[in-house]
Amino acid sequence: MKEFTLKEIASATGGRIIRGDENARIKGFSIDSREALQGKMFFAIIGPNNDGHDYLGQAGQKGCSAAAISDESKVPPDGDMALILVENTTKALQDLAAYYLSLLPLIKKIGVTGSVGKTSTRDLMYYVASTKYKTGRNKKNYNNSHGLPLSILEFDEDTQVAVLEMGMDSPGEIRLLAGIVHPDIAIITKIAEVNIEMMKNLENIFNAKMEITTYFDESSTLIVNASCAMLSPERTAGPYGLVTVGTEGNRDYMVKDICDMGDKGIKFTLIRDHKEYQMSLPVPGAHNAVNAALAVAAGELIGISPQEAAEGLKRTELTGKRLKISEKNGFKVIDDTYNACEDSVISALDTLAATEGKRKVAILGDIIGLAERAEPDHKNVGAYAAKKGVDLLIAVGDDARYYAQGASGLMEEENIRYFPKKEDFIRIKDSLLREGDVILVKASRGMEMEKIVNEIIR
């Protein structure tokens, strides 16, 4: 991690030092006053619910060395933190991250976005790139307008490859993030009905994800999952290189013979230039075969052969609660509670079906943000669960009743249970679950279904 002087930070952010020595050195940055802040700079971000200026005193008590502020009137009268006054603290954080990347002119920057699979693909890409290069990636799930620049500022100065996931809360955000990174290579995993309530339709989602190419030139390359109809070559071509990955058609990288071994991972064959490569992942989910192939394709662009990439893929560990498997109390639990859309729940059900266990139990919570698609999408998932041989379907949440309706008539009614609230299920879980069950827990992040996971395996 680079040390910055106050003078350097002020110059990069267009700010003015109003307190402190311009030669004072800062190592580390934060927007959370609850963190350990010794020697760091605190950015007083103004958000919809909180104003970081209100926490300057707390930051000072935590040993913070400096703060970036935009409202001088809110600075506590006591304290000796150095201060830089900027016009907008969020933009200042982003400008500082962009400046730092500019100091690493030889770094290869790989951007990753998509409706689903972007964090998994980022992680797969990280392990591929790490076979040959010092590689940095987003911290945890830091993929937004604050998290991405904070992640960049934690990179070591000898970082050779940056793998940066770009998320989206609104149209234009990926363009903003691409403006910080200026990726040389971009990967788009899939277009699906995530944020459909806000974005209205798939075309708008597609256009938002394509913002990752905003700063491309003829030397840049876009890599797409062309198995997704919204990411066909005809739709994604531009004045840059285009590489296609898929499971059918004439793609640059073809994925064949996927073997889903449930909690033991997956194997598949990758075909490139008429040569076959055997690939394996220690992480579950047949859908990760295409995600891995996207990473292999990007790897080749930075000088990593498919054989070398295969070695990196074998070491992959996914971030957070994404198909995380735990065994405790006689249960095998597949924790996929980070987020959900129709496609990702179906993929998780495929993993459940491929995982060995006495009974297959699916505990599914609401997919949030579907608007008028809520009823049909939940019903489709419920029907799919029944057809995949789920032994017990537990639906939790307001819209989850449609899971139960979708499964009705396709499996025994006594094996379909609906609970409006997760607390209702938790109260009687011991009467429903049996030793030897393999249990999938999946829902949108806002459902906080990890509480169910914790109750099962505590």
C-alpha positions as CSV (number, residue, x, y, z in Angstrom):
1,M,0.0,0.0,0.0
2,K,1.3,3.4,-1.0
3,E,2.0,6.2,1.4
4,F,0.8,9.6,0.3
5,T,1.7,13.0,1.5
6,L,-1.0,15.5,2.3
7,K,0.3,17.7,-0.5
8,E,0.0,14.8,-3.0
9,I,-3.6,14.0,-1.8
10,A,-4.6,17.7,-2.0
11,S,-3.2,17.9,-5.6
12,A,-4.9,14.7,-6.7
13,T,-8.3,15.7,-5.3
14,G,-8.3,19.4,-6.1
15,G,-8.4,20.1,-2.4
16,R,-6.8,22.6,-0.1
17,I,-4.9,21.8,3.1
18,I,-6.5,23.8,5.9
19,R,-4.8,22.2,8.8
20,G,-1.6,20.1,9.1
21,D,1.8,19.7,7.5
22,E,1.8,19.2,3.8
23,N,4.6,16.6,4.1
24,A,2.7,14.5,6.7
25,R,2.4,11.0,5.4
26,I,-0.9,9.0,5.2
27,K,-1.1,5.2,4.8
28,G,-4.7,3.9,4.4
29,F,-8.1,5.4,3.8
30,S,-11.6,4.8,5.2
31,I,-15.1,6.1,5.1
32,D,-16.1,4.2,8.3
33,S,-15.3,5.9,11.6
34,R,-15.8,2.6,13.4
35,E,-12.7,1.0,11.8
36,A,-9.2,1.1,13.2
37,L,-8.0,4.4,11.8
38,Q,-4.5,4.8,13.1
39,G,-2.4,6.7,10.5
40,K,-5.3,6.8,8.0
41,M,-7.3,9.5,6.3
42,F,-11.0,9.6,6.9
43,F,-13.2,10.7,4.0
44,A,-16.4,12.4,5.4
45,I,-18.8,11.1,2.9
46,I,-22.3,12.7,2.7
47,G,-24.9,9.9,2.0
48,P,-28.7,9.8,1.9
49,N,-28.9,8.8,5.6
50,N,-25.6,9.9,7.2
51,D,-23.1,12.7,7.0
52,G,-19.6,11.6,7.6
53,H,-18.8,15.1,9.1
54,D,-20.8,14.1,12.1
55,Y,-18.3,11.4,12.9
56,L,-15.1,13.4,12.6
57,G,-14.7,13.5,16.4
58,Q,-15.1,9.7,16.6
59,A,-12.5,9.3,13.8
60,G,-10.1,11.5,15.7
61,Q,-10.5,9.4,18.8
62,K,-9.6,6.3,16.8
63,G,-6.3,7.8,15.9
64,C,-7.1,9.1,12.5
65,S,-4.3,11.2,11.1
66,A,-6.2,13.3,8.6
67,A,-9.7,13.8,7.1
68,A,-11.1,15.0,3.8
69,I,-14.0,17.3,4.3
70,S,-16.4,19.4,2.3
71,D,-18.1,21.3,5.1
72,E,-15.6,23.3,7.2
73,S,-18.3,24.4,9.6
74,K,-18.8,20.9,10.9
75,V,-15.2,20.4,12.1
76,P,-15.0,19.8,15.9
77,P,-13.1,22.7,17.5
78,D,-10.8,20.4,19.3
79,G,-8.5,17.8,17.8
80,D,-5.3,17.8,15.8
81,M,-6.3,15.8,12.7
82,A,-4.9,17.3,9.5
83,L,-7.7,18.5,7.2
84,I,-8.1,18.8,3.4
85,L,-11.1,20.8,2.2
86,V,-12.5,19.5,-1.1
87,E,-15.7,20.3,-3.0
88,N,-17.1,16.8,-2.8
89,T,-15.7,14.0,-0.7
90,T,-17.0,11.2,-2.8
91,K,-15.5,12.6,-5.9
92,A,-12.3,13.3,-4.1
93,L,-12.0,9.6,-3.1
94,Q,-12.6,8.6,-6.7
95,D,-10.1,11.1,-8.0
96,L,-7.4,9.9,-5.6
97,A,-8.0,6.3,-6.7
98,A,-7.7,7.3,-10.4
99,Y,-4.5,9.2,-9.6
100,Y,-3.0,6.2,-7.9
101,L,-3.7,3.9,-10.9
102,S,-2.1,6.5,-13.1
103,L,1.1,6.0,-11.1
104,L,1.1,2.4,-12.2
105,P,1.4,2.8,-16.0
106,L,2.3,-0.9,-16.7
107,I,-0.6,-2.3,-14.7
108,K,-3.2,-4.3,-16.7
109,K,-6.7,-3.4,-15.6
110,I,-9.5,-5.9,-16.0
111,G,-13.1,-4.8,-15.3
112,V,-15.9,-7.3,-14.6
113,T,-19.6,-6.6,-14.6
114,G,-22.9,-8.4,-15.3
115,S,-26.2,-9.0,-13.7
116,V,-25.1,-12.3,-12.1
117,G,-21.8,-14.0,-11.6
118,K,-19.6,-10.9,-11.5
119,T,-18.1,-11.5,-8.1
120,S,-17.4,-15.2,-8.8
121,T,-15.9,-14.3,-12.1
122,R,-13.8,-11.6,-10.5
123,D,-12.5,-14.2,-8.0
124,L,-11.8,-16.7,-10.8
125,M,-10.0,-14.1,-12.7
126,Y,-7.9,-13.2,-9.7
127,Y,-6.7,-16.8,-9.3
128,V,-5.9,-17.1,-13.0
129,A,-3.9,-13.8,-13.0
130,S,-2.2,-14.7,-9.8
131,T,-0.5,-17.7,-11.4
132,K,1.9,-15.2,-13.1
133,Y,1.4,-11.7,-11.7
134,K,1.1,-9.7,-8.5
135,T,-2.7,-9.2,-8.6
136,G,-5.1,-6.9,-6.8
137,R,-8.9,-7.2,-6.6
138,N,-11.9,-5.5,-4.9
139,K,-12.0,-6.0,-1.1
140,K,-14.9,-8.2,-0.2
141,N,-18.0,-7.0,-2.1
142,Y,-16.6,-3.4,-2.5
143,N,-17.8,-2.8,-6.1
144,N,-19.6,0.6,-5.9
145,S,-18.6,4.3,-6.1
146,H,-17.0,4.2,-2.7
147,G,-15.9,0.6,-2.4
148,L,-14.0,0.3,-5.7
149,P,-11.8,3.4,-5.0
150,L,-11.1,2.2,-1.5
151,S,-10.0,-1.2,-2.9
152,I,-7.7,0.4,-5.4
153,L,-6.0,2.5,-2.7
154,E,-5.1,-0.7,-0.8
155,F,-3.2,-2.1,-3.8
156,D,0.6,-2.5,-3.3
157,E,2.7,-0.4,-5.5
158,D,4.1,-3.4,-7.3
159,T,0.7,-4.6,-8.4
160,Q,0.8,-5.8,-12.0
161,V,-2.8,-6.8,-12.7
162,A,-6.0,-5.2,-11.2
163,V,-9.2,-7.2,-11.4
164,L,-12.0,-4.8,-10.6
165,E,-15.7,-5.7,-10.3
166,M,-18.1,-2.9,-11.1
167,G,-21.6,-3.0,-9.6
168,M,-24.6,-0.7,-10.3
169,D,-27.2,0.9,-8.2
170,S,-28.4,3.3,-10.9
171,P,-27.8,4.0,-14.6
172,G,-24.5,5.8,-15.2
173,E,-22.7,4.2,-12.2
174,I,-20.7,1.7,-14.3
175,R,-19.6,4.6,-16.6
176,L,-18.4,6.5,-13.5
177,L,-16.5,3.4,-12.2
178,A,-15.0,2.8,-15.7
179,G,-13.9,6.4,-15.6
180,I,-11.8,5.7,-12.5
181,V,-10.3,2.5,-13.8
182,H,-10.1,2.9,-17.6
183,P,-10.0,-0.9,-18.0
184,D,-7.9,-2.5,-20.8
185,I,-10.1,-5.6,-20.8
186,A,-13.7,-5.9,-19.7
187,I,-15.8,-9.0,-19.0
188,I,-19.6,-9.0,-19.0
189,T,-21.0,-12.2,-17.5
190,K,-24.7,-12.1,-18.2
191,I,-27.7,-9.9,-18.6
192,A,-30.6,-10.9,-16.3
193,E,-33.6,-9.4,-14.5
194,V,-31.7,-7.9,-11.6
195,N,-32.7,-4.4,-10.6
196,I,-35.6,-4.8,-13.1
197,E,-37.9,-2.6,-11.0
198,M,-35.5,0.3,-11.3
199,M,-34.2,-0.4,-14.8
200,K,-37.6,-1.3,-16.3
201,N,-36.4,-3.8,-19.0
202,L,-33.4,-5.9,-20.1
203,E,-32.4,-3.5,-22.8
204,N,-31.8,-0.8,-20.2
205,I,-29.8,-3.3,-18.1
206,F,-27.7,-4.2,-21.2
207,N,-27.0,-0.6,-22.0
208,A,-25.9,0.1,-18.4
209,K,-23.5,-2.9,-18.3
210,M,-22.1,-1.9,-21.7
211,E,-21.0,1.4,-20.0
212,I,-17.9,-0.5,-19.0
213,T,-16.6,0.0,-22.5
214,T,-17.1,3.8,-22.4
215,Y,-13.3,4.6,-22.3
216,F,-12.3,1.8,-24.7
217,D,-10.1,2.3,-27.7
218,E,-8.9,0.0,-30.5
219,S,-6.4,-1.6,-28.1
220,S,-9.1,-2.6,-25.6
221,T,-11.0,-5.9,-25.5
222,L,-14.4,-6.9,-24.4
223,I,-15.1,-10.5,-23.4
224,V,-18.7,-11.7,-23.3
225,N,-20.7,-14.7,-22.4
226,A,-22.3,-15.1,-25.8
227,S,-24.6,-17.9,-24.5
228,C,-26.6,-15.0,-23.2
229,A,-28.8,-13.8,-26.1
230,M,-28.5,-10.2,-24.9
231,L,-24.7,-10.5,-25.3
232,S,-24.5,-11.8,-28.8
233,P,-21.6,-10.6,-31.0
234,E,-24.0,-8.5,-33.1
235,R,-25.1,-6.6,-30.0
236,T,-21.7,-6.2,-28.3
237,A,-19.3,-5.4,-31.2
238,G,-17.6,-2.1,-31.3
239,P,-14.4,-0.3,-32.2
240,Y,-12.4,-2.6,-30.0
241,G,-11.5,-6.3,-29.8
242,L,-14.3,-8.8,-29.0
243,V,-13.9,-12.3,-27.6
244,T,-16.8,-14.6,-27.2
245,V,-17.3,-17.5,-24.7
246,G,-20.2,-19.9,-24.7
247,T,-21.6,-23.4,-24.7
248,E,-23.0,-23.5,-28.2
249,G,-22.4,-21.9,-31.6
250,N,-19.1,-20.9,-33.0
251,R,-17.4,-19.1,-30.1
252,D,-13.7,-18.2,-29.5
253,Y,-13.9,-20.3,-26.3
254,M,-16.3,-23.2,-26.1
255,V,-17.4,-24.9,-22.9
256,K,-18.4,-28.5,-23.2
257,D,-19.1,-31.6,-21.1
258,I,-19.8,-29.9,-17.8
259,C,-19.7,-32.3,-14.9
260,D,-21.5,-30.9,-11.8
261,M,-20.2,-32.8,-8.7
262,G,-22.3,-30.8,-6.3
263,D,-20.3,-29.7,-3.3
264,K,-17.2,-31.3,-4.7
265,G,-17.0,-28.7,-7.6
266,I,-17.2,-29.0,-11.3
267,K,-15.2,-30.3,-14.3
268,F,-15.5,-29.2,-17.9
269,T,-13.7,-29.2,-21.3
270,L,-12.6,-25.9,-22.8
271,I,-12.0,-25.8,-26.5
272,R,-9.8,-23.0,-27.9
273,D,-8.4,-23.0,-31.4
274,H,-9.4,-26.6,-31.9
275,K,-7.4,-27.7,-28.8
276,E,-9.1,-29.2,-25.8
277,Y,-8.2,-28.3,-22.2
278,Q,-9.5,-30.1,-19.1
279,M,-10.6,-27.7,-16.4
280,S,-11.7,-28.2,-12.8
281,L,-12.9,-25.9,-10.1
282,P,-13.1,-26.7,-6.3
283,V,-16.2,-24.5,-6.1
284,P,-19.8,-25.6,-6.8
285,G,-22.1,-24.5,-9.6
286,A,-22.2,-25.7,-13.2
287,H,-22.8,-22.1,-14.2
288,N,-19.2,-21.3,-13.0
289,A,-17.8,-23.2,-16.0
290,V,-18.6,-20.3,-18.3
291,N,-17.5,-17.8,-15.7
292,A,-14.2,-19.7,-15.5
293,A,-13.9,-19.7,-19.3
294,L,-14.3,-15.9,-19.3
295,A,-11.4,-15.7,-16.9
296,V,-9.2,-18.0,-19.1
297,A,-10.0,-15.8,-22.1
298,A,-8.9,-12.7,-20.2
299,G,-5.8,-14.6,-19.0
300,E,-4.7,-15.3,-22.5
301,L,-4.8,-11.6,-23.3
302,I,-2.3,-10.9,-20.6
303,G,0.0,-13.8,-21.5
304,I,-1.4,-16.7,-19.4
305,S,-1.9,-20.0,-21.3
306,P,-5.0,-22.1,-20.7
307,Q,-2.8,-24.7,-19.0
308,E,-1.5,-22.1,-16.6
309,A,-5.0,-20.7,-16.1
310,A,-6.2,-24.3,-15.2
311,E,-3.7,-24.4,-12.3
312,G,-5.0,-21.1,-11.0
313,L,-8.6,-22.2,-11.2
314,K,-7.9,-25.2,-9.1
315,R,-7.0,-22.9,-6.2
316,T,-10.1,-20.7,-6.4
317,E,-12.0,-19.6,-3.3
318,L,-15.1,-17.5,-3.7
319,T,-15.8,-14.4,-1.7
320,G,-18.6,-14.2,0.9
321,K,-21.9,-16.2,1.0
322,R,-21.8,-17.5,-2.6
323,L,-22.5,-21.3,-2.6
324,K,-20.6,-21.6,0.6
325,I,-21.0,-25.1,2.0
326,S,-20.8,-26.0,5.7
327,E,-21.4,-29.3,7.5
328,K,-22.6,-29.2,11.1
329,N,-25.2,-30.7,13.4
330,G,-25.8,-33.5,10.9
331,F,-26.7,-31.0,8.1
332,K,-24.9,-30.0,4.9
333,V,-25.9,-26.4,4.2
334,I,-25.4,-24.5,0.9
335,D,-25.3,-20.8,1.9
336,D,-26.0,-18.7,-1.2
337,T,-27.7,-15.8,0.7
338,Y,-25.7,-12.9,-0.8
339,N,-28.2,-12.1,-3.5
340,A,-30.7,-13.6,-6.0
341,C,-32.5,-13.4,-9.3
342,E,-34.4,-16.0,-11.1
343,D,-31.4,-17.3,-13.0
344,S,-29.2,-17.5,-9.9
345,V,-31.8,-19.4,-7.9
346,I,-32.2,-21.9,-10.7
347,S,-28.4,-22.4,-10.8
348,A,-28.3,-22.9,-7.0
349,L,-31.1,-25.5,-7.3
350,D,-29.0,-27.3,-9.9
351,T,-26.1,-27.4,-7.3
352,L,-28.5,-28.7,-4.7
353,A,-29.7,-31.5,-7.0
354,A,-26.0,-32.5,-7.7
355,T,-25.0,-32.6,-4.0
356,E,-25.2,-35.9,-2.1
357,G,-27.6,-36.0,0.8
358,K,-30.5,-38.0,2.2
359,R,-33.0,-35.3,1.4
360,K,-32.8,-32.2,-0.7
361,V,-34.3,-29.2,1.1
362,A,-34.6,-25.8,-0.6
363,I,-35.3,-22.8,1.7
364,L,-36.0,-19.9,-0.6
365,G,-36.7,-16.3,0.3
366,D,-38.0,-13.4,-1.8
367,I,-36.3,-12.2,-5.0
368,I,-36.5,-8.5,-4.3
369,G,-37.1,-5.8,-7.0
370,L,-39.0,-7.8,-9.6
371,A,-42.0,-5.5,-9.8
372,E,-44.6,-7.0,-12.1
373,R,-42.3,-10.0,-12.7
374,A,-42.5,-11.1,-9.0
375,E,-45.4,-13.6,-9.5
376,P,-44.3,-15.3,-12.7
377,D,-40.6,-15.5,-11.8
378,H,-41.2,-16.9,-8.3
379,K,-43.7,-19.4,-9.8
380,N,-41.1,-20.5,-12.4
381,V,-38.5,-21.1,-9.7
382,G,-41.0,-23.1,-7.6
383,A,-41.9,-25.3,-10.5
384,Y,-38.2,-25.8,-11.3
385,A,-37.5,-26.8,-7.7
386,A,-40.2,-29.5,-7.9
387,K,-39.0,-30.8,-11.3
388,K,-35.4,-31.0,-9.9
389,G,-36.5,-33.4,-7.3
390,V,-36.5,-31.1,-4.2
391,D,-37.9,-33.2,-1.3
392,L,-38.9,-30.3,0.9
393,L,-39.6,-26.7,-0.4
394,I,-39.7,-24.0,2.3
395,A,-40.8,-20.6,1.0
396,V,-40.1,-17.6,3.2
397,G,-41.3,-14.0,2.6
398,D,-44.2,-12.1,1.0
399,D,-43.5,-13.0,-2.6
400,A,-42.2,-16.4,-1.7
401,R,-45.8,-17.7,-1.6
402,Y,-45.5,-17.8,-5.4
403,Y,-42.7,-20.4,-5.0
404,A,-45.3,-22.6,-3.2
405,Q,-47.9,-21.9,-5.9
406,G,-45.4,-22.8,-8.7
407,A,-44.5,-26.1,-7.0
408,S,-48.1,-27.0,-6.2
409,G,-49.3,-30.0,-8.2
410,L,-45.7,-31.0,-9.1
411,M,-44.7,-32.4,-5.7
412,E,-46.5,-33.6,-2.6
413,E,-48.4,-30.8,-1.1
414,E,-47.2,-31.8,2.4
415,N,-43.6,-31.1,1.3
416,I,-44.4,-27.5,0.4
417,R,-44.3,-25.2,3.4
418,Y,-44.8,-21.4,3.3
419,F,-43.8,-18.9,6.0
420,P,-44.5,-15.2,5.7
421,K,-41.5,-14.4,8.0
422,K,-38.3,-16.2,8.6
423,E,-38.9,-16.2,12.3
424,D,-42.0,-18.3,11.7
425,F,-39.8,-21.0,10.1
426,I,-37.1,-20.7,12.7
427,R,-39.5,-21.5,15.5
428,I,-40.4,-24.9,14.1
429,K,-37.3,-25.7,12.0
430,D,-36.4,-28.7,14.2
431,S,-39.7,-30.4,13.4
432,L,-39.1,-30.0,9.6
433,L,-35.4,-30.7,9.2
434,R,-33.7,-34.1,9.6
435,E,-30.2,-35.4,10.1
436,G,-28.6,-36.0,6.7
437,D,-30.5,-33.2,4.9
438,V,-28.6,-31.2,2.3
439,I,-30.1,-27.7,2.6
440,L,-29.9,-24.8,0.2
441,V,-30.7,-21.3,1.6
442,K,-31.1,-18.7,-1.1
443,A,-32.7,-15.2,-1.4
444,S,-32.0,-11.6,-2.1
445,R,-29.6,-9.9,0.3
446,G,-32.4,-7.8,1.8
447,M,-34.1,-10.9,3.2
448,E,-31.2,-11.5,5.6
449,M,-31.6,-15.3,5.2
450,E,-28.1,-15.8,6.7
451,K,-30.0,-15.7,10.0
452,I,-31.6,-19.0,9.0
453,V,-28.2,-20.4,8.1
454,N,-26.9,-19.4,11.5
455,E,-29.8,-21.0,13.3
456,I,-29.3,-24.3,11.5
457,I,-25.5,-24.6,11.9
458,R,-24.9,-22.8,15.2
